[in-house]
């Protein structure tokens, strides 16, 4: 064998096989990375919220976009809210009756069902259901605008995306969710009343009298006052993930999935904090 052949470098495949694989991050490193990502996301949401609220004072007003989003969020969500509320009212009535029958407390079914709907079931479950639909829709719509460079076109024209895109959706969600909460409360109570009449011989008049003896206006306000915060969470999270979408249509799918998960968790966390706050200040 000649000296030239002995000194020849190894083939590319041999050199590549000598490269060590990237080290797998430890559990602590992955947790630190997740926490830093969460803090970064919260900071971006806070900055987007600040720009959006400041744009309230800027002209011109986006009334046409607001009305369009109000119809898309409120009117188009009413059917799913109605069906869900009726069947939740029926199911919760059966579940409460199953437990109360053991203690001879069937007459307390209307009070327990209506009180639970006023304070938790109507606002929270309605927000989770609407949030999954509306939040994912916002993330997909805004994300598609972002990957097709329509957001960049808005900036190039001198407009603020926070005002043109985020503000109408946020205000529409804040105004629409209290109305949807009243729809969920009314139809859920109607479903509970129907089951009580058919299964437990509690007539509608008795149902209403019993429930009105227990509930207070503070219980109604404690539920309604949560819904604007839920509307803000749904809209700001959906728009945030839409504005940060990257990677084409695949990125739009990822943003939509993340929006549904984050909105659901954020609503439940906010529900706990708002409940503690309202009780502390005596509004419940």
N, C-alpha and C positions, 0 to 999 in steps of 0.2 A: 504494500500500500504506500502511496506516495505521501510526502509531507503535506502537499496541498489538500489531499483528502482527509488527513488527520486533523488539520487545523480548521476544516470547514465548520461553520456554525451549525447547531442542530436545526432541524426543520421547525417551521412555525408552530406545528402541533405540539412538538416537544417543549418549546418554550412556554406555550400557553398552559400546559399541564403542570408547570412548576409554580403557577400563580396560586397563592392560597386563597380560599373563599373568604368572602367578607364575614367578619365575626358577627354572630348572632347577639343582639342586645340582651342584656340581662333583664330580669323582672323589674329591678329598681330603675334601670335606664328607660324602659318602656313606660313605666308609670310617670317618671319625671317628664318624658316627652309628651305624654297625654295631658298632664297638668299644664305644661307650658302652652300646648295647643289650645286648651280650653281658655286659658287666660287671654291668649291672643285673640281668640274668637269673641270673647266677651268685650274686649277693648274695641274691636272693630264694630260690634253691634252698638256699643255706647256712642262711638263717634258717628255712626250712621244715624242713630236716634237724635243726637244733637243737631246734626245738619238738617234733619227732617223737620224738627220742631222749630228751628230758626227760620226755615223756609215758609212757615205759616204767615209771616209778616211781609213776605215778598209778593209783588204783583207780577203778572196777572194771576188771578185765582183759577184753579183747575176744577171749576164746577162741573164741566161736562164729563171729565174723567172720573170725578167723585160720584156722580149719579150712575155712570156706567158700572163702576166697581160696587156701588151699593146694590145695584140689581144683581150683579154676578155673585156677590157674597150673601146677600140677604134673601132675595127672592128665590134664587136657584137652590139655596140650601134648605128652604122651608119644607120641602117634601121629605127629605131624609130625616130632618129633625122631627117632623110630625110622626112618621112611622116608628122611628126609634123611641120617641117619648111614650107613645101609646103602649107599646109592648113592654117597655121598662116599667111603666106604671102597673101593668098587669102582673108581670113577674114579681116585682117587689111586694105587691099585695099578697100574692100566694106565699112568698117566703116569710113575710112578717106574720101572716095568719098561721102558718105552720108552727112558728115558734110561740106565738101568743096563746094558741089553743091549749098548750100544755099547762098554762097557768090560769086558764079561764078568763083570758083578757081579750076575747074577740072584739069587744066593743071599743077597744083602744086602737084597732087597725086604722081607721081614718086619721086619727091624730098623728100616729107614727108615720104613716105614709106621706101625708101632706107636709108635715114638718121636715121630713128628710128631703122631699122634693124642693121645698122652698130654700133650704139652706145649702144642699150639696148636689143632689141628683140632677136637678134641672140646669143649674149653671155649669157645673163641672163636666158632666157627661156630654152635654150639648157642646161645650167648647172643645172637648177632645174629638168628638165626631166631626164637627165643622172644621176644626183645625187640621185634621187629616186631609179633608177634601180641599179646603181653601189654601192652606199653607203649601201643599204639594203643587196645586195649580199655580200659585204665585211663583214658586221656585222654578217650575218648568217654563212658565211664560217669560219671566225675567231672565232666566238662564239661557233660553233660546235667543233672546235679544242680545245677550252678552256675547255668546259665541259667534253670532252672525254680525258682530260689530255695530249693532244699532245703538248700543250704549255709547260707544265712542263717537258715533255720529251726533248724538244728543250733546255731548260735551263739545264737539267741534262747532256746533251751531251756537255755542255760548250759553246753553241751558244747563241747569243743575239736575242731574238724574234723581237726586233726593226729592226734589220738588215735583218733577214731571212724572216720576214713576213710583216712588215710595210713598209720598204724602197722600195721594188719592186713595191708595190701597189701605193705608193705615187709618185714615179718618173714616173710610167706609166700614172697616172692620170694627172700629170702636163704636160707631153708631148702630151697626146692624146687630151685634151680638146681644145687647139688652132686649131688643125686640124678639129675637129668636129664643131668648131665655123665657120670656113670657109665653111664647107659643109652646115651648116644651113643658112649662109648668101647667098650662091649661089642659093640654092634651094628655099629659101624664096623669093628672088628677082625674080626667075623664075616664081613662083606662082603668084606674084604680076603682073608681066609682062603679064602673060596669061590672068588674069582677066581684066587688062586694055585694052588689045587688043580685047577681046570678048565683054565686057560690055560698055566700055567708048570710044571706037574708038581711043585709043592711041597706035600707032604701036610700035613694039619693038625698032626700031631705034630711034624714038622720045623719048621713055621711057628712053633709055640709055643716049641720049644726054642731056635730061633735068636733070637726076639725077647726071650725071658727072659734070654738071655746078655748082652744089651745094655742093656736098660732097668734103672733103679734106682727105689727107692721115692721118691727125691727128684723124679724125673720125674713120678710120679703126683701127689705133693703139690703140685708146681709148677702143675699144671693145676687140681686141685681147689681150691686156695687162691685162685684168681682168681675163681671163680664167685660167692662171696658179695658181692664188690665189684660184679660185673656185675649181680647181683640188686638191689643197692641202687641202682645207676644206673638200671636199667629202671623201678623203682617210683617213685623220687623224681622223675624227669623226667616220667613219665606223669601222676603226681598234680599236679605243679607246673603243667603246661600245662592240665590239667583245671580246677584251681582258679582259673586266670587267664583262663578262656574267657569271651569276650564276643561279643555279636552273634548270639545265637540259634543255630539249627541250622547256619547257615553258619560261625559261629565254632567250633562243635564240629568241623566238617570241617577247618578250618584247624589247630586244635590237634592233631588226630589226625595230620595230615600232618607237622607240625613234630616231633611226638614220634618218629615212625619215623625221620626223618632225624637228629635229635639223638641218639637212643639208639644208632643204628648208629655214628655218628662217635665218640661218647663211649666206647663199648665198645672200639673199635680204639685210641683214644688211651690208655685205661686199660690195655689189654693190653700196649702198648709199655712204659709206665711200670712196671707190675707185673713184667714180664719182666726189665727192667733191675734192679729192686729185688731180686728173688729171686736173680738171678745174683750181684749185689754181695754179698749176705749168705750166699752159698754154699748155698742151699737147692735149687739146681738142678744 
